[in-house]
Amino acid sequence: MKPTIIFDLGGVLIDWNPRYLYHTVFEHEHHMEYFLENIASPEWNELQDAGRSLEEATNILCSHFPEYEREIRLYYSEWKKMLKGSMSHTVDILKSLKDNHYRLLALTNWSDETFPVALETFDFLHWFEGILVSGKEKLKKPDPAIFQLLIKRYSLSPSESIFIDDNLRNVTTAKSLGFDAIQFTSPDQLRADLIERGINL
């Protein structure tokens, strides 16, 4: 029986990075890096991935850093500029899997409010049988609970599923739950790892 193949999205199929927006906002790179590391930080963004509203997140940050209010409000008002595009060579792998009739699912840490933009932008997202979005479920990777929800919702057998993610924490959790998990580093590496498992590409 063919395994189910589960993809992460950002960093695997979609090239998202706030620097694509903020390099046009800050005159000096070190000011941009300070802002993205200490103010609109990954930890702050992850709370939106876990279900916090964009409005609440923005207002909280503006109240803490009023001197950066303009830059903070750009984060979501200009969010689409953080999407550089698809990672075309990984999308080619996804297309081969689709053409070979593998069951395809996605599990992504993503705000429920911004995910519709991605759905409108990237046609290949409609190739998946289902996409579990952390912001909608109010759970996020690497919490085992979101993997358990994925298993239950799509009647998965972890031992008969391959999970692909660029984040080692998420790969580690998946493995602990019995998934065959691959840490994505490049399309060539992913292709080789899938072929090694007997996947037709």
C-alpha positions as a Markdown table, in Angstrom:
| # | Residue | x | y | z |
|---|---|---|---|---|
| 1 | Met | 0.0 | 0.0 | 0.0 |
| 2 | Lys | 1.3 | 3.5 | -0.9 |
| 3 | Pro | 2.2 | 5.7 | 2.1 |
| 4 | Thr | 0.4 | 8.9 | 2.8 |
| 5 | Ile | 2.8 | 11.9 | 2.3 |
| 6 | Ile | 2.4 | 14.9 | 4.6 |
| 7 | Phe | 4.1 | 18.2 | 3.8 |
| 8 | Asp | 5.0 | 21.3 | 5.8 |
| 9 | Leu | 4.4 | 24.4 | 3.7 |
| 10 | Gly | 6.6 | 27.3 | 4.7 |
| 11 | Gly | 10.3 | 26.6 | 4.0 |
| 12 | Val | 9.4 | 23.5 | 2.0 |
| 13 | Leu | 6.9 | 24.5 | -0.7 |
| 14 | Ile | 6.5 | 28.2 | 0.0 |
| 15 | Asp | 9.3 | 30.8 | 0.3 |
| 16 | Trp | 8.1 | 33.1 | 3.1 |
| 17 | Asn | 10.4 | 35.5 | 5.0 |
| 18 | Pro | 9.5 | 38.8 | 6.6 |
| 19 | Arg | 12.9 | 40.2 | 5.3 |
| 20 | Tyr | 11.4 | 40.4 | 1.8 |
| 21 | Leu | 9.2 | 43.2 | 3.2 |
| 22 | Tyr | 11.4 | 44.8 | 5.7 |
| 23 | His | 14.5 | 45.2 | 3.6 |
| 24 | Thr | 12.5 | 48.0 | 1.9 |
| 25 | Val | 11.4 | 49.5 | 5.2 |
| 26 | Phe | 14.7 | 49.8 | 7.1 |
| 27 | Glu | 17.7 | 51.7 | 5.7 |
| 28 | His | 20.2 | 49.5 | 7.5 |
| 29 | Glu | 20.2 | 45.7 | 7.7 |
| 30 | His | 21.2 | 45.6 | 11.4 |
| 31 | His | 18.2 | 47.7 | 12.3 |
| 32 | Met | 16.0 | 45.3 | 10.4 |
| 33 | Glu | 17.5 | 42.3 | 12.1 |
| 34 | Tyr | 17.1 | 43.9 | 15.5 |
| 35 | Phe | 13.4 | 44.6 | 14.8 |
| 36 | Leu | 12.8 | 41.0 | 13.6 |
| 37 | Glu | 14.7 | 39.4 | 16.4 |
| 38 | Asn | 13.6 | 41.5 | 19.3 |
| 39 | Ile | 10.2 | 43.1 | 18.4 |
| 40 | Ala | 8.3 | 41.4 | 15.6 |
| 41 | Ser | 10.1 | 38.2 | 16.6 |
| 42 | Pro | 9.5 | 34.6 | 15.6 |
| 43 | Glu | 8.1 | 33.9 | 19.1 |
| 44 | Trp | 5.6 | 36.7 | 18.6 |
| 45 | Asn | 4.6 | 35.5 | 15.2 |
| 46 | Glu | 4.2 | 31.9 | 16.5 |
| 47 | Leu | 1.4 | 33.0 | 18.8 |
| 48 | Gln | -0.6 | 34.0 | 15.7 |
| 49 | Asp | 0.1 | 30.6 | 14.3 |
| 50 | Ala | -1.4 | 29.2 | 17.4 |
| 51 | Gly | -4.6 | 31.2 | 16.9 |
| 52 | Arg | -4.1 | 34.7 | 18.4 |
| 53 | Ser | -5.8 | 37.3 | 16.2 |
| 54 | Leu | -3.7 | 39.6 | 14.1 |
| 55 | Glu | -5.4 | 42.7 | 15.6 |
| 56 | Glu | -4.7 | 41.6 | 19.1 |
| 57 | Ala | -1.1 | 40.7 | 18.3 |
| 58 | Thr | -0.5 | 44.1 | 16.5 |
| 59 | Asn | -2.0 | 46.1 | 19.3 |
| 60 | Ile | 0.0 | 44.4 | 22.0 |
| 61 | Leu | 3.2 | 45.0 | 20.2 |
| 62 | Cys | 2.4 | 48.6 | 19.5 |
| 63 | Ser | 1.6 | 49.2 | 23.1 |
| 64 | His | 5.0 | 47.7 | 24.1 |
| 65 | Phe | 7.0 | 49.4 | 21.4 |
| 66 | Pro | 5.2 | 52.6 | 20.3 |
| 67 | Glu | 8.3 | 54.0 | 18.7 |
| 68 | Tyr | 8.0 | 51.1 | 16.1 |
| 69 | Glu | 4.2 | 51.4 | 15.6 |
| 70 | Arg | 4.6 | 52.1 | 11.8 |
| 71 | Glu | 6.9 | 49.1 | 11.2 |
| 72 | Ile | 4.7 | 46.8 | 13.4 |
| 73 | Arg | 1.5 | 47.6 | 11.6 |
| 74 | Leu | 3.2 | 46.9 | 8.2 |
| 75 | Tyr | 3.8 | 43.3 | 9.3 |
| 76 | Tyr | 0.2 | 42.3 | 8.5 |
| 77 | Ser | -1.0 | 45.1 | 6.3 |
| 78 | Glu | 1.8 | 44.3 | 3.9 |
| 79 | Trp | 2.1 | 40.6 | 4.8 |
| 80 | Lys | 1.8 | 39.4 | 1.2 |
| 81 | Lys | 5.1 | 41.0 | 0.4 |
| 82 | Met | 6.7 | 38.4 | 2.6 |
| 83 | Leu | 5.7 | 35.7 | 0.1 |
| 84 | Lys | 8.5 | 35.5 | -2.4 |
| 85 | Gly | 6.9 | 32.6 | -4.3 |
| 86 | Ser | 6.8 | 28.9 | -4.5 |
| 87 | Met | 9.9 | 26.7 | -4.1 |
| 88 | Ser | 9.5 | 25.4 | -7.6 |
| 89 | His | 11.7 | 22.3 | -7.4 |
| 90 | Thr | 9.8 | 21.0 | -4.4 |
| 91 | Val | 6.5 | 21.8 | -6.1 |
| 92 | Asp | 7.8 | 19.6 | -9.0 |
| 93 | Ile | 8.2 | 16.7 | -6.5 |
| 94 | Leu | 4.7 | 17.3 | -5.2 |
| 95 | Lys | 3.4 | 17.2 | -8.8 |
| 96 | Ser | 5.1 | 13.9 | -9.4 |
| 97 | Leu | 3.5 | 12.5 | -6.2 |
| 98 | Lys | 0.1 | 13.8 | -7.3 |
| 99 | Asp | 0.5 | 12.3 | -10.7 |
| 100 | Asn | 1.5 | 8.9 | -9.2 |
| 101 | His | -1.7 | 9.0 | -7.0 |
| 102 | Tyr | -0.1 | 9.3 | -3.6 |
| 103 | Arg | -2.4 | 10.6 | -0.8 |
| 104 | Leu | -1.2 | 14.1 | 0.0 |
| 105 | Leu | -1.8 | 16.1 | 3.2 |
| 106 | Ala | -0.3 | 19.2 | 4.7 |
| 107 | Leu | 0.3 | 20.2 | 8.2 |
| 108 | Thr | 1.3 | 23.9 | 8.6 |
| 109 | Asn | 2.0 | 26.4 | 11.3 |
| 110 | Trp | 0.2 | 29.4 | 9.8 |
| 111 | Ser | -2.3 | 32.1 | 11.0 |
| 112 | Asp | -5.8 | 31.3 | 10.0 |
| 113 | Glu | -6.3 | 34.9 | 8.9 |
| 114 | Thr | -3.4 | 35.0 | 6.4 |
| 115 | Phe | -3.7 | 31.5 | 5.1 |
| 116 | Pro | -6.5 | 32.4 | 2.6 |
| 117 | Val | -4.0 | 34.6 | 0.9 |
| 118 | Ala | -1.7 | 31.6 | 0.4 |
| 119 | Leu | -4.6 | 29.6 | -0.9 |
| 120 | Glu | -5.4 | 32.3 | -3.5 |
| 121 | Thr | -1.7 | 32.7 | -4.5 |
| 122 | Phe | -0.6 | 29.1 | -4.9 |
| 123 | Asp | -2.6 | 26.7 | -7.0 |
| 124 | Phe | -0.7 | 23.6 | -5.8 |
| 125 | Leu | -2.2 | 24.0 | -2.3 |
| 126 | His | -5.4 | 22.7 | -3.9 |
| 127 | Trp | -3.7 | 19.4 | -4.8 |
| 128 | Phe | -3.8 | 18.3 | -1.1 |
| 129 | Glu | -6.7 | 16.1 | 0.1 |
| 130 | Gly | -6.6 | 18.2 | 3.3 |
| 131 | Ile | -4.5 | 20.9 | 5.0 |
| 132 | Leu | -4.4 | 21.2 | 8.8 |
| 133 | Val | -3.8 | 24.9 | 9.6 |
| 134 | Ser | -2.5 | 25.5 | 13.2 |
| 135 | Gly | -4.1 | 28.9 | 13.5 |
| 136 | Lys | -7.6 | 27.4 | 12.8 |
| 137 | Glu | -7.1 | 24.6 | 15.2 |
| 138 | Lys | -5.4 | 26.7 | 17.9 |
| 139 | Leu | -2.6 | 24.1 | 18.1 |
| 140 | Lys | 0.8 | 24.3 | 16.6 |
| 141 | Lys | 3.8 | 22.1 | 15.8 |
| 142 | Pro | 5.8 | 20.7 | 17.6 |
| 143 | Asp | 2.9 | 20.0 | 20.1 |
| 144 | Pro | 2.1 | 16.3 | 19.7 |
| 145 | Ala | -1.6 | 17.3 | 20.0 |
| 146 | Ile | -1.7 | 18.7 | 16.5 |
| 147 | Phe | -0.2 | 15.5 | 15.1 |
| 148 | Gln | -2.8 | 13.5 | 17.0 |
| 149 | Leu | -5.5 | 15.7 | 15.5 |
| 150 | Leu | -4.0 | 15.0 | 12.0 |
| 151 | Ile | -4.0 | 11.3 | 12.7 |
| 152 | Lys | -7.6 | 11.3 | 13.9 |
| 153 | Arg | -9.1 | 13.6 | 11.2 |
| 154 | Tyr | -7.6 | 11.8 | 8.3 |
| 155 | Ser | -7.5 | 8.3 | 9.8 |
| 156 | Leu | -3.8 | 8.0 | 9.4 |
| 157 | Ser | -1.5 | 5.2 | 10.4 |
| 158 | Pro | 1.8 | 7.0 | 11.3 |
| 159 | Ser | 3.9 | 3.9 | 10.4 |
| 160 | Glu | 2.4 | 4.1 | 6.9 |
| 161 | Ser | 2.9 | 7.9 | 6.5 |
| 162 | Ile | 5.9 | 10.1 | 5.6 |
| 163 | Phe | 6.1 | 13.5 | 7.2 |
| 164 | Ile | 8.3 | 16.2 | 5.6 |
| 165 | Asp | 9.3 | 19.4 | 7.5 |
| 166 | Asp | 12.3 | 21.8 | 7.5 |
| 167 | Asn | 12.1 | 22.2 | 11.3 |
| 168 | Leu | 14.0 | 19.6 | 13.3 |
| 169 | Arg | 11.7 | 20.0 | 16.4 |
| 170 | Asn | 8.7 | 19.1 | 14.3 |
| 171 | Val | 10.5 | 16.1 | 12.7 |
| 172 | Thr | 11.5 | 14.9 | 16.2 |
| 173 | Thr | 7.9 | 15.0 | 17.4 |
| 174 | Ala | 6.6 | 13.2 | 14.3 |
| 175 | Lys | 9.2 | 10.4 | 14.8 |
| 176 | Ser | 8.2 | 10.0 | 18.4 |
| 177 | Leu | 4.7 | 9.4 | 17.3 |
| 178 | Gly | 5.7 | 6.7 | 14.8 |
| 179 | Phe | 5.9 | 8.7 | 11.6 |
| 180 | Asp | 8.6 | 8.1 | 9.1 |
| 181 | Ala | 9.9 | 11.7 | 9.1 |
| 182 | Ile | 12.3 | 13.6 | 6.8 |
| 183 | Gln | 13.9 | 16.9 | 7.7 |
| 184 | Phe | 13.8 | 18.9 | 4.5 |
| 185 | Thr | 17.1 | 20.7 | 3.6 |
| 186 | Ser | 16.8 | 20.9 | -0.2 |
| 187 | Pro | 14.6 | 19.6 | -3.1 |
| 188 | Asp | 17.5 | 17.3 | -4.2 |
| 189 | Gln | 17.9 | 15.8 | -0.7 |
| 190 | Leu | 14.1 | 15.3 | -0.5 |
| 191 | Arg | 13.9 | 13.6 | -3.8 |
| 192 | Ala | 16.8 | 11.2 | -2.9 |
| 193 | Asp | 15.2 | 10.4 | 0.5 |
| 194 | Leu | 11.9 | 9.6 | -1.1 |
| 195 | Ile | 13.4 | 7.5 | -3.9 |
| 196 | Glu | 15.4 | 5.6 | -1.2 |
| 197 | Arg | 12.0 | 4.8 | 0.4 |
| 198 | Gly | 10.7 | 3.4 | -2.8 |
| 199 | Ile | 8.5 | 6.4 | -3.7 |
| 200 | Asn | 7.8 | 6.7 | -7.4 |
| 201 | Leu | 8.7 | 10.2 | -8.7 |
